[in-house]
Amino acid sequence: MEIPLSDELLGTIMPILVYWGYSGIYVMLGSFDNYRLHSRVDEDTKNLVSKGTVVKGVILQQMIQAVVAIFLFTVTGDDSGSENVMQRSALVLVRQFIIAMFVLDTWQYFMHRYMHHNKFLYRHIHSQHHRLVVPYAFGALYNHPLEGLLLDTIGGALSFLLSGMSPRASIFFFSFATIKTVDDHCGLWLPGNLFHVLFRNNTAYHDIHHQLYGTKYNFSQPFFDIWDRILGTHMPYSLEKRLDGGFEARPTKESKEE
């Protein structure tokens, strides 16, 4: 039996809707200057690409991801159907999520790090993402189309296939991964943000990577910082209050000395 159309559609469009919906919330919260990691003036002057261009780039990447998602759901369809999916135990789903998180983190760490160390790939592909010196929420997926395909689309496909999750389960996993990615780029350090409590790889951690002194560090994304810590690319930081309001993620003394 084929996968129900509703699962195909949800698995394809839900992460897109989540991306723009969650980003929209942060756009509205961007006026909270006392919680910004960069001022609004810095966001407007330091970034090397217009927000209109960013929106177009993100939409292009999401179109590519949608095509790949539909293909995967079609190819992996089986006779289990959605009724059997509902009967899977919570323990199985948790195991699949953990495997998918590890696969996605591993793939993205090594691909991301290689794109920084290969001068050709950085200059012609990955540098597009780093035009956003001051990250903001809806710029999270602003990448060169080839990078979007290699890091996000193929990485997502591998995490889906190797974890063995169903298309319905993938709706929740990729929606969660999308929310986490947007949050890492939101540029706000809001009190009570559970991502900041539960993950050391968070908004401030990734902001360090977007600064000139941090481009060779903090490659891990989107969930954990384990590969940075194991392979010596972890840059510790401290959050300091800025005189003009808000916060700034600054490398600690130890990391500066290194």
C-alpha positions as CSV (number, residue, x, y, z in Angstrom):
1,M,0.0,0.0,0.0
2,E,1.3,3.4,-0.9
3,I,2.0,6.0,1.8
4,P,-1.1,8.1,2.4
5,L,-1.1,11.4,0.5
6,S,-1.5,13.3,3.8
7,D,1.7,11.9,5.1
8,E,3.6,12.8,1.9
9,L,2.2,16.3,2.0
10,L,2.9,16.8,5.7
11,G,6.3,15.4,5.5
12,T,7.2,17.7,2.7
13,I,5.5,21.0,3.7
14,M,5.5,20.9,7.5
15,P,9.2,21.7,8.0
16,I,8.8,24.6,5.5
17,L,5.7,26.0,7.3
18,V,7.5,25.5,10.6
19,Y,10.6,27.4,9.3
20,W,8.7,30.5,8.3
21,G,6.3,30.4,11.2
22,Y,9.0,30.1,13.8
23,S,11.2,32.6,12.0
24,G,8.2,35.0,12.0
25,I,8.0,34.8,15.8
26,Y,11.6,35.8,16.1
27,V,11.2,38.7,13.6
28,M,8.5,40.0,16.0
29,L,10.8,39.5,19.0
30,G,13.7,41.2,17.3
31,S,12.7,44.5,18.8
32,F,13.7,43.2,22.2
33,D,17.0,45.0,22.1
34,N,18.0,43.9,25.6
35,Y,18.2,40.3,24.5
36,R,19.9,40.6,21.2
37,L,23.5,39.3,20.6
38,H,24.0,42.0,18.0
39,S,22.4,45.4,17.6
40,R,19.9,46.1,14.9
41,V,22.3,48.5,13.4
42,D,25.0,45.8,13.2
43,E,22.4,43.5,11.5
44,D,21.8,46.1,8.8
45,T,25.4,47.2,8.3
46,K,27.6,44.2,8.8
47,N,25.7,41.6,6.7
48,L,26.8,41.4,3.1
49,V,23.5,40.4,1.6
50,S,20.0,41.9,1.5
51,K,17.1,40.2,3.3
52,G,15.3,39.9,0.0
53,T,18.1,37.9,-1.5
54,V,18.1,35.7,1.6
55,V,14.4,35.0,1.3
56,K,14.8,34.0,-2.3
57,G,17.8,31.7,-1.5
58,V,16.0,30.0,1.3
59,I,12.9,29.3,-0.9
60,L,15.1,27.8,-3.6
61,Q,16.7,25.4,-1.1
62,Q,13.3,24.4,0.3
63,M,12.0,23.6,-3.2
64,I,15.0,21.3,-3.7
65,Q,14.4,19.7,-0.3
66,A,10.7,19.2,-1.1
67,V,11.5,17.3,-4.3
68,V,14.0,15.0,-2.5
69,A,11.5,14.4,0.3
70,I,8.7,13.4,-2.1
71,F,11.2,11.0,-3.8
72,L,12.3,9.4,-0.5
73,F,8.7,9.0,0.7
74,T,7.7,7.4,-2.5
75,V,10.7,5.0,-2.7
76,T,10.5,3.9,0.9
77,G,6.8,3.3,0.9
78,D,5.8,-0.2,2.0
79,D,2.8,-2.3,3.1
80,S,3.0,-1.2,6.8
81,G,0.8,1.8,6.3
82,S,0.1,4.6,8.8
83,E,-1.9,2.3,11.1
84,N,1.2,0.3,11.9
85,V,3.1,3.5,12.5
86,M,0.8,4.5,15.2
87,Q,1.4,1.2,17.0
88,R,5.1,1.7,17.3
89,S,6.3,2.0,20.8
90,A,7.6,5.3,22.2
91,L,10.9,3.6,22.9
92,V,11.4,2.7,19.2
93,L,10.6,6.3,18.2
94,V,13.0,7.7,20.8
95,R,15.8,5.3,19.5
96,Q,15.1,6.4,15.9
97,F,15.2,10.1,16.9
98,I,18.6,9.6,18.7
99,I,20.1,7.7,15.7
100,A,18.8,10.4,13.3
101,M,20.2,13.2,15.5
102,F,23.6,11.4,15.6
103,V,23.7,10.8,11.9
104,L,22.7,14.3,11.0
105,D,25.2,15.8,13.5
106,T,28.0,13.6,12.2
107,W,27.3,14.3,8.5
108,Q,27.0,18.0,9.0
109,Y,30.0,18.4,11.2
110,F,32.5,16.8,8.8
111,M,31.0,18.3,5.7
112,H,30.8,21.7,7.3
113,R,34.3,21.5,8.6
114,Y,35.6,20.4,5.2
115,M,33.9,23.4,3.5
116,H,35.8,25.7,5.8
117,H,39.2,24.0,5.2
118,N,38.9,23.6,1.5
119,K,39.6,27.1,0.2
120,F,37.8,26.5,-3.1
121,L,34.6,25.2,-1.5
122,Y,34.7,28.0,1.1
123,R,35.2,30.8,-1.4
124,H,32.7,29.6,-4.0
125,I,30.1,27.8,-1.9
126,H,30.1,28.1,1.9
127,S,31.1,31.7,2.1
128,Q,27.5,32.5,0.9
129,H,26.2,31.5,4.3
130,H,28.8,33.6,6.1
131,R,27.7,36.7,4.3
132,L,25.4,36.8,7.4
133,V,28.0,38.0,9.9
134,V,25.0,38.8,12.2
135,P,22.7,35.8,11.9
136,Y,19.0,36.1,12.1
137,A,16.2,33.5,12.2
138,F,14.9,33.4,8.6
139,G,18.5,33.3,7.3
140,A,19.2,30.0,8.9
141,L,18.9,28.1,5.6
142,Y,20.5,30.7,3.4
143,N,23.1,28.7,1.7
144,H,24.5,28.1,-1.8
145,P,22.2,25.6,-3.5
146,L,25.0,23.0,-3.7
147,E,25.7,23.3,0.1
148,G,22.0,23.0,0.8
149,L,22.0,19.8,-1.2
150,L,25.1,18.4,0.4
151,L,24.7,19.4,4.0
152,D,20.9,19.6,4.6
153,T,19.2,17.5,2.0
154,I,21.6,14.6,1.8
155,G,22.2,14.8,5.5
156,G,18.5,14.7,6.2
157,A,18.0,11.8,3.8
158,L,20.8,9.8,5.5
159,S,19.3,10.4,8.9
160,F,15.9,9.3,7.7
161,L,17.1,6.2,6.0
162,L,19.6,5.0,8.6
163,S,17.3,5.6,11.6
164,G,14.6,3.6,10.0
165,M,11.9,6.1,10.9
166,S,8.6,6.2,9.1
167,P,7.5,9.2,7.0
168,R,5.1,10.1,9.7
169,A,7.8,10.1,12.4
170,S,10.0,12.1,10.1
171,I,7.4,14.9,10.1
172,F,8.1,15.5,13.8
173,F,11.9,14.9,13.5
174,F,12.5,17.3,10.7
175,S,10.1,19.9,12.1
176,F,12.1,19.7,15.4
177,A,15.4,19.9,13.5
178,T,14.1,23.0,11.6
179,I,13.1,24.7,14.8
180,K,16.5,24.0,16.4
181,T,18.3,25.4,13.3
182,V,16.2,28.5,13.2
183,D,16.8,29.0,17.0
184,D,20.5,28.7,16.6
185,H,20.5,31.6,14.1
186,C,17.9,33.8,15.8
187,G,20.4,36.1,17.4
188,L,18.4,36.4,20.6
189,W,19.3,35.2,24.1
190,L,15.8,35.0,25.6
191,P,15.2,34.0,29.2
192,G,13.6,30.6,29.6
193,N,14.6,29.4,26.1
194,L,14.7,25.6,26.6
195,F,17.1,25.1,23.7
196,H,19.7,27.2,25.7
197,V,19.0,25.1,28.8
198,L,19.1,21.7,27.1
199,F,21.8,22.2,24.4
200,R,25.3,23.6,24.7
201,N,25.2,24.0,21.0
202,N,22.8,26.9,20.9
203,T,22.4,30.5,19.6
204,A,25.5,31.9,21.3
205,Y,27.6,28.9,20.4
206,H,26.8,29.2,16.7
207,D,27.1,33.0,16.8
208,I,30.8,32.5,17.7
209,H,31.2,30.5,14.5
210,H,29.8,33.3,12.4
211,Q,32.4,35.8,13.7
212,L,35.8,36.1,12.0
213,Y,37.7,34.7,15.0
214,G,35.4,31.7,15.2
215,T,35.2,30.4,11.6
216,K,37.6,27.5,12.4
217,Y,35.7,26.5,15.5
218,N,32.2,25.4,16.6
219,F,31.3,23.6,13.4
220,S,28.8,21.3,15.1
221,Q,25.2,21.6,14.1
222,P,22.3,21.3,14.6
223,F,22.0,19.4,17.9
224,F,25.1,18.6,20.0
225,D,28.7,19.9,20.3
226,I,30.3,16.4,20.8
227,W,32.4,16.4,17.6
228,D,33.8,19.9,18.3
229,R,34.9,18.7,21.8
230,I,36.3,15.4,20.6
231,L,38.3,16.9,17.7
232,G,39.5,20.1,19.3
233,T,37.4,22.6,17.4
234,H,35.4,23.7,20.4
235,M,35.7,27.4,21.3
236,P,34.4,28.2,24.8
237,Y,32.7,31.5,25.3
238,S,31.1,33.7,27.9
239,L,28.0,35.9,27.6
240,E,28.7,39.5,28.5
241,K,26.2,42.4,28.7
242,R,26.8,45.2,26.2
243,L,26.8,48.8,27.3
244,D,24.2,49.7,24.6
245,G,22.0,46.8,25.7
246,G,21.8,43.2,24.9
247,F,24.5,40.5,25.1
248,E,27.7,39.5,23.3
249,A,29.2,36.1,23.1
250,R,32.9,36.5,23.6
251,P,35.6,33.8,23.5
252,T,37.1,33.1,26.9
253,K,40.7,33.9,27.8
254,E,41.8,30.3,27.3
255,S,40.4,30.1,23.7
256,K,42.0,33.5,22.8
257,E,45.4,32.2,24.0
258,E,45.1,29.1,21.8
